Each structure stands twice: as structure tokens, then as C-alpha cells.
Amino acid sequence: MADDAGMSHLVDVHPTLLIADDDPVVRSMLSLTLERQFEIVAAVPDSEQAIATAGALRPDVALIDVQMPGGGARTAVRGIAEASPETAIVVLSGDESDSLVRELMIAGAMTYVRKGIAPHELAAVLHRSIRARPLCQAPAVA
């Protein structure tokens, strides 16, 4: 019976999530919304802390706001991609300008979602991004 309990514990492990948003209410709401499906390792207010936290904790996925102190997603995506290349990065914002989205994808973001997305849809996007990350890291074939 003890073995079964140990096995079920392994199945219950949630992916780790870093949240970066300068609005404390948004950070709190995202944490409350996602804590059942993810182990939230940190919720930070700026790009510098997002990069440092990602480098130290190596989360499975990072949810990054476009507009925040320290250079916003432009800085955070590049820094996280360098500090923790295995972390899938999902960008969150209301701004969907084609040039910004393209720039963030080139910098290392997996996808882009709008603020106000339904909680179950956001969780699904985060899970899909985690699964897709190893495919994006595959070495190029010469």
C-alpha cells in the first residue's frame, strides 16, 4: 500500500510556473487561477526578477506580461531564453501588434495570449507550451 501512495504522489506532480506581471492584482489572480494545475515557484513584478528567478529555479513555463518595469517582455523573453533555455515562455498582454508578436517569438516566446483569456484556456496553453518546448529546442539537422 505504501508503494501505491508513493506512485500516486509522482503522478500528482504539477509543472512549475513563473508569473511575471507588474500589477499585484493580476499576479494574485493568475496565481489563484493556476495554482491547482501548476506549482507556482514565484510571482514577480519586473523583467529583472523574472530573468533571475528563471535562471535560479528553471521553471517548466513562464507567463510574462508585455508591459512591466525593466524592459517588459522584450527584455524578459530574451533573458529567460538565455538563463533557462528549457523554460517555455508564454507572453500575456492586450497588445497584439504584429511587429511586437513577431519580435517576441523570434526572441524565444512560444506563444502569445490576451489578458482576459478564460482560466481553463490559459492553463491549456501553458501545458501545450511545455509539451512543445522540447520540439523547438531540437538541434538543426545539417
C-alpha positions in Angstrom: 0.0 0.0 0.0 2.9 2.4 0.8 4.2 1.8 -2.7 0.8 2.8 -4.2 0.8 6.0 -2.2 4.3 6.9 -3.4 3.4 6.2 -7.0 0.3 8.4 -6.9 2.4 11.2 -5.4 4.6 11.1 -8.5 1.6 11.3 -10.8 0.3 14.4 -8.9 3.4 16.5 -9.5 2.5 19.7 -11.3 4.7 21.6 -13.8 6.4 24.6 -12.3 5.3 28.1 -13.3 6.9 31.5 -13.0 4.5 34.5 -13.3 5.8 38.0 -14.1 3.4 41.0 -14.1 3.8 44.4 -12.6 0.2 44.5 -11.4 -0.1 42.8 -8.0 -3.8 42.1 -8.5 -3.1 40.4 -11.8 -0.2 38.4 -10.2 -2.5 37.3 -7.4 -5.4 36.4 -9.7 -3.2 34.4 -12.0 -1.7 32.6 -9.0 -5.1 31.7 -7.6 -6.4 30.7 -11.0 -3.5 28.4 -11.9 -2.3 27.0 -8.6 -4.4 23.8 -9.0 -2.6 22.8 -12.2 0.8 24.3 -11.6 3.4 24.6 -8.8 3.9 28.4 -8.8 7.6 28.9 -8.0 7.4 32.7 -8.0 5.2 35.7 -9.0 7.5 38.7 -9.7 6.8 42.3 -10.7 9.5 43.0 -13.3 11.8 41.7 -16.0 14.9 41.6 -13.9 13.4 39.5 -11.2 11.8 37.3 -13.9 15.2 36.6 -15.5 16.9 36.0 -12.2 14.2 33.7 -10.9 14.0 31.7 -14.1 17.8 31.2 -14.0 17.8 30.1 -10.4 14.6 27.9 -10.4 14.4 26.7 -14.0 10.6 26.6 -14.2 8.8 24.5 -16.8 6.9 27.5 -18.1 7.0 31.3 -17.6 4.0 33.6 -18.1 5.3 37.0 -18.9 3.4 40.3 -19.2 4.4 42.5 -22.1 4.4 45.8 -20.2 6.3 45.9 -16.9 9.4 47.6 -15.4 12.9 46.5 -16.5 12.2 46.4 -20.2 9.0 44.3 -20.2 8.6 41.2 -22.3 11.3 42.3 -24.8 13.9 42.1 -22.1 12.4 39.2 -20.1 11.9 36.8 -23.0 15.5 37.2 -24.2 16.9 37.0 -20.7 14.8 33.9 -19.7 15.6 32.2 -23.0 19.3 32.6 -22.2 19.2 31.9 -18.5 16.8 28.9 -18.7 16.6 27.7 -22.3 14.4 24.7 -21.2 11.7 27.1 -19.9 8.7 27.5 -22.2 7.8 31.2 -22.4 4.2 32.4 -22.9 3.6 36.2 -23.3 0.5 37.8 -21.8 -0.9 41.2 -22.9 -3.6 43.2 -24.5 -1.2 44.5 -27.2 -1.2 42.3 -30.3 0.7 44.4 -32.8 2.2 42.1 -35.5 5.7 43.5 -35.1 5.7 43.0 -31.3 4.4 39.5 -31.5 6.9 38.6 -34.2 9.8 40.2 -32.2 8.8 38.2 -29.1 8.5 34.9 -31.0 11.9 35.4 -32.5 13.3 36.3 -29.1 12.1 32.9 -27.7 8.5 33.1 -26.7 6.4 30.0 -27.5 3.1 31.8 -27.9 1.1 34.9 -27.1 -2.2 35.2 -25.2 -4.5 38.1 -24.5 -5.3 39.2 -21.0 -8.8 38.1 -20.1 -8.3 34.7 -21.6 -10.5 32.1 -19.8 -8.6 30.4 -17.0 -9.0 26.9 -18.4 -7.8 28.1 -21.8 -4.8 29.8 -20.3 -3.9 26.6 -18.4 -4.3 24.6 -21.6 -1.9 27.0 -23.5 0.7 26.7 -20.7 0.5 22.9 -20.8 0.8 22.8 -24.6 3.8 25.2 -24.5 5.6 22.9 -22.0 5.0 19.9 -24.3 6.1 21.8 -27.4 9.3 23.2 -25.9 11.5 20.2 -26.5 10.5 20.1 -30.1 11.6 23.7 -30.5 14.9 23.0 -28.9 15.8 20.1 -31.2 19.1 20.7 -32.9 19.0 21.7 -36.6 19.8 18.9 -39.0 22.8 19.7 -41.2 
